Amino acid sequence: MSISMKNISILIAVVLLPLCARAIRISSGPYLQNVTDNAASIVWRTDKPATAWVEVAPDDGTDFYACSRPRYYSLNIGRAVIDTLHTVTLEGLSPDTRYRYRIFSEEVLDRVPWHINYGGIAASDIWQHKPLTFRTLNPAGDSVHFKVVNDIHADGETLADLVKGITPDNTDFVIYNGDMVSWMRTEQQIFDDFINLSCDKFAKEVPFFMVRGNHETRGEWCTEYMRYFPTPTGMPYYTFRDGPVFFVVLDSGEDKPDDDIEYSRTSYFDDYRTRQAKWLEGVIASEEFKSAPYKVVVVHMPPVIAEWHGIIDAKNKFLPLLNGAGVDLMLAGHFHQFIYTGAGEKEPDFPIIINSNKDVLDINADGNRIKVDVVDRAGKTLHTYTYPGKK
């Protein structure tokens, strides 16, 4: 039986098509989120739907391949998640411990209820490069060093200058204090605006803690916020402690009344802030808060310069709880300019540093003091504030 050239061409195409198909690849990340003293979340994207897992090893000098390393999977109610956005939460970790990690995604070609066909696997490289690492937080530690950036609004050049030189050796974490974007319209836009740059500069090995600003509440994609920035509470407001500092992260919400025409009958932040205030009341009553040497509150819109409704509402609901609670410092943004108010100068009984959108706060805290340097994008220190330690 003879085979025509046309049939031979078809046969070759059928055989080679799977081999020529573009392999799955990691398109963004990974980046570290939700790091605590015993857990961490690792987030990344692939260009095709896949399952995902992370291999973890202590940074103890052994070869990564000395033994089989524990695997943590992306799961949801007992099933592996198949998606292009992957979040794997590592649990049962030890405080103040550096871990090595490697990410994996296995492409899902097609699936039916009883079977899945898999494609290739994309993974972070540990053959040519050292494995990526991260450190868990240390609530019993003597010191912490972190940086704060806010109101970038997708200005990549400014962001690159402000986070330049951040490494695991000189920075424990970064706080993004709101309005890193002007809106959340698509997943790709969020990554393009600041996450991809953060991954390139530091976020694969130094975590950032996200504070929601009023602009992260806007856009078609804003309700997907928690998928990209997981927290211990599952909400944009949460707490964590590293070294002598207990951090309270608040979500001040939108800046205008809920019924403003701009929100098209989709904004309900007055009730949201009321429920958040009940949560804050519980935090302040907790032993974790009371026993911490320092209490630092981080919020995008501060309870001062209260002329617009959102700030007025947040001030009325949060400030009565925070005053008298022993807050040492509040860090805020929103106004795109540097503003400082000392304790008792206005209604808050604690100092507030409102950072501009062109500077970074470089903060060190230990048993003697909290020291805040306000540094511009050229690396020049503009202001320094020191708050004495408590004996």
N, C-alpha and C positions, 0 to 999 in steps of 0.2 A: 504494500500500500504506500503510495507516494504522498508526501506532505508538501503542500504548496508553500511558497515563500510567505504568503500572507498568513497562513496558519502558523508558520514558524515564528513570525513576528508577534502574533498574538500570544503564543506560548511563552516567548521570552518576556513579554510585557507582564504577563500574569506572574511569572516566577520572580522577576526583578522588582515589581512594584512595592512589595513590602520592604525590600531591602533599600529602596530609594526613598521611602517615606522619611520625612525629617524626624529625627529622634526627639523625644520629649526633652525639654530643658528647663532649668530654673530661671525664671524671668525676673524675679525680684527677691531680694533678701538673701539669707534670713536676717531677721532682727529680733532683739530680745524685748520681751514685755512681761509684766506681772511677776517680776522677780521678788521673792521674799526670802526669809531665812531657810525655808525648806521646799521651795518650789520655783519654777520658772516656766514661762511660755515662750515658745519659739515659733515665729510666723514667717511664712514665705509664700511665693507664688510660682506656679508652673504655667507653661503656655498651653498645656493640655490637661484634661481631667485626669486625676490620679488619686491613689491612696497615698498615705504619708506616714512616716515614722522617723524617730530620732534614736541614734545610738549614743550612749553616754558612758564616759569613763572618767574616773578621778584623774586629776593632773598630778600623778604620783611618780612620774618618771618611767613608768612601764611603757612598752610599745603598745600602740592602740590595738594591734593584732595579737597581743599576748594571750588573749582569751576571748570568748564570746562576750560582747558587751550588752548590758541591758537595753532592751528596745521599748520605747514609748510610742504609742500609736495615736493618730488622730481618730477619735471615736465619738459617736453620738448615740446614746441610749443603746449601747451594746453592738453597734455596727460600725465598721470602718467608714469614714467619711470619704466620699468621692467628689472631688472639687478641684478647682484651680487655685483656690486660696486655702492654705494649710496652716492649722494651729495645733501644735503638740504641746501639752502641758506635762512637765516633768514634776513628779511629786516624790516625797520621801527623801529629799536631799538633806544634807547636813549644813548647818550655819557656817558662814565664813569659810567656805570651801570652794576652790576653783575646780571646775569640771571642763573636760574636753567633750566636744560633741560633733556629730556628723548627721546631716539631714538626708533623707531618701524620699523619692516619689516614684511610684510605679504606675505607668500609664494604663488607663482603662480604655481599651479599644471599643468594646461594646459589652452589653450585659442584658441578661434576661433574668427572671426571678430565680432560676436554678443554676445559672452559670455566668461567669465573667471571663472574657478574653483579655489578657494583659499584653501590653507592649513592653517597651524598654523601661529602664530605671535611670532617673537623674539623681545625682548625689553630689554633695560637696566633696571637694578633692582633699584627700589626706595622703596621697602618694607623693605628690610633688610639693605639697605645702604642709605646714603644721596644722593639726586639727584646730578648729575654732574653739574658743574657751569663753567661760563666763564665771563670775563669782557670785555666790549667794550672799544675801545681806547678813549683817552681824549685829543683832540688837544689843548684844553685850559688849560691843566694841568701844574703844576709847575715842574714836574719831571718825569723821566722814568728810569727804571732799566731793562736791558736786557743782554743776553749772546750771544756770537757768536762762532760757531764751524764749522770747514770745513775740507775737504779732509780726511774723515773717511774711504772711500773705503770699507765699510761693516765690519770694525773692531769693532765688537760689544763690546768687552771688554774695549777698549779705550773710545768709545762713552758712555758706562755706567758710567765710572769714571767721564767724563767731564760734564755730565748732572745730576750727583748724587745730590740729595737734592733739586732739583728745585720744588717749590710749588707756588700756586697763591699768597701766602703771601710775597714771596721774589723775584719773577721774573715776569715782565709783559709779556715778550715773549722771544723766542729764534730765532736767525737767523741761518739757515744752509747755509753757504756761499760756496756751490758747492762741487761737487765730493763726495757726500755721498755714491755713488755707483761707481763701476768701469765701469759699463754699465747697460743698461736697457733692459734685454732680455725677462723677463716675469713679469707679475704682481706679482706672488708669490715671485719672487726673490727680487723685490723692497721692498715688505713688510718685507721679512726676513732680508734684509740688514740693514734697519734702522727704518722703520716706526713702526713695531710692538714693538721694544724696546722703541721708543719714546712714544708710547701710554702707555706702562707699567710704564714709568718713570714720564711723565708729560703731554703729549700732549692731554689728554682728557679734561684738564682744563686750560692749558697754551698753547697758540698757538705757532706754529713755522712758520716763513716766509722763504720760499724756494728761494734760488738764484741758477739758473742753472749754473753748472760748465761744462767744456768741456766733462767730462765723462758722464754727463746726456744727452749729445747729441748723444750717441753711443748705439748700440744694436737695436734689432728688435722692441722693445717696446718704443723707444725714442719718436716717434711721438705721443704717448699717454700721454705725460708728463702733459699736462694741465688738464687731467681728475683727477689727484691725487693732484695737487697743483694749485687750482684756484686762480685767482688774480683779482683785480678791473678792469684791462685793458683787461683781457682775453689773455694776453701775458706774457712771462717770465720776461719782464721788466715792472715796475710799481712803484708807489709812495705810501707812507702812512705817517701819522704824529701821533705821540703820545707824549704828554707833549710838551716840547720846541723844539723837534727835528723833522725836515722834512727829511724823508728817501727817497733817490732815489736808486732804485734797478736796476742795469744794467745787461744785459746778454752779456758777452764777446764772447760767441760762441766757436767754435773750435780753436785749437792752430796752425794747419798746413794749408797750402793753400788748397783751395777748390778742386783743381785737384789732390791732393795727392792720391796715389794708395789705401791708407787705407780706403778712403771714397767711393770707387767704384762708382764714378759719382753720388753721392747722396747729396753732400755738396754744399750749396750756401750761405755761411755765409757772404761773402763780401757785397752782396746786402742787406742781412738781417741787418747788422750793419749800412749800409747807411740809411736804413729806420728808424732804431732805433735812429740814430743821429738826424733825423728830429723831431722825437717825443721828444727827450731830449731837443732840442732847444725850443720847446713849453713849456716844464716843467720849464726851467730856466726863461722864460719870464713871467711865471704865478705869480699872486699875492700871492698864497699859498706858493710858493718857496721863493719869495722875503721877505715876512713878517715873516718867521720863524726865531726864535732866532738862531737856529743851523741848518746847512745843512750837512747831513752825506750821503756819497755815498757808496753803498755796491756793490762790483763786484768781481767775482771770480778771473779773471786774471787782475792784475793791470797794468797801463800804464807806467811801469818801467821795467828794465831788458828786454827790447824789442829786443829779438834776433830771436824769431820765428814769423812767418807771422801773426797769429791770434792776438797776442799782439800788433804787429806793426800796424795792420789795426785798431784795437780798439783804440789804442793811437792816431793815425792820425785823427780819426773821433770823438772821445769823448773829448780828452784833450783840443782842442781849444775852445770848448764850456764850459768846466768846469773851466779852468783857467780864473780868473777874475770874476767868478760868486759868489764868497764868500763862497766856500765850506770850511767847518771847518775841515773835517776829511774824509778820505777814508779808508774803511775796505776791505781787500782782502785776498786771499789765494794762492792756486795753486802750490807754490814752496816747500811745505812740510817742511819749515823751517821759523823761525822767522826773519823778516827783517823790519827795521824801517828807513823811510826817512823823515826828517823834511821838513817843507814848504820851497820851493826854493832850497833845496839841489840838486834836479834834476829838470827836466822840469816842473813837477807839482808845482803850487804855494800853495799847501795845503799838510799837513802831511799825510803819508800813513802808516798804520799798516798792515803788511802782517803776518797773524797768521800762526803758524805751524799746523801740523796735530796731535799734541800731547797735545796742550794747548787750553784753553778756554779764550775768552775775556769777562771779567765781567765789564760792562759799566754802570755808573750812570751819568745822566745829569740833572742839575737843573739850576736855574737862575744864579748861580755863576760860574759853570764850567762843562765841560765834564771830567770825570775821568775814565780812562781805566786801569784796572788791568789785566795783563797777568798771568794766573794761570795754573800751570801744573796739571796733572791728580791726583797727591797726595794732591792737595789743597794748594801748596806753591805758593806764589806770586813771580813771576820772574822779572817783570817790572811794573812800574806805570807811566802813562803819564797823565798830566792835561792840559786842554786847557781852558783859562780864559773865563768867560762869557762876553757878550757884553752889554755895558751900553747904 
